[in-house]
Amino acid sequence: MRIASQTLCLFYATLLCGQSPPDLDTVIQAVRKEFQAERSMEVMRNAYATDRYFTFPRFQETAKFLRKKLEA
């Protein structure tokens, strides 16, 4: 996912600097190339496992889990 993340960062950075961004098709291709459906579903299932209880302690648990995933 690193390549897709870098491509998206470049895309937004060029927008913020007033430069023309990379071609949107290039960005979409980079994201599609790195996207992992099974991994995404696993993360979603793990987040839902705690979020579905709809209590603040469970929301906090979900946030900690997602933070670790983002940091990884």
Secondary structure, DSSP 8 states (H G I E B T S, - for coil): -HHHHHHHHHHHHHHHTT-----HHHHHHHHHHH--HHHHHHHHHHHHHHHTT--HHHHHHHHHHHHHHHH-
